[in-house]
Amino acid sequence: MRKIIKEENTLIEMKCDCCGRTMKIENGIVMEGVFSIDYPWGYFSTKDGEIDSLDLCEKCYDRIISENNISITRSDNTELL
């Protein structure tokens, strides 16, 4: 869950949507690993026109992947900005 000051478009709080832990934020920037999804549902789904958002801390992401035997595709990111 994200809390943003709309006038300044600044992130002031982010919590893991699984465990509820508050993530570390400095100057509107998340200072730890977060898995964020903003998925716009499209045609042929019962959620057409809706957008689901989800933020997971790295620990919850790792647990969900391992507990559910989810196969992910991982590649190297050569440009780290």
Protein Blocks (a to p, Z undefined) as FASTA:
>chain_A
ZZddfklopafbdcdfklopacddeehiacbdcddddddddehiakgoiacdddddfklm
mmmmmmnopacdddddfbdZZ
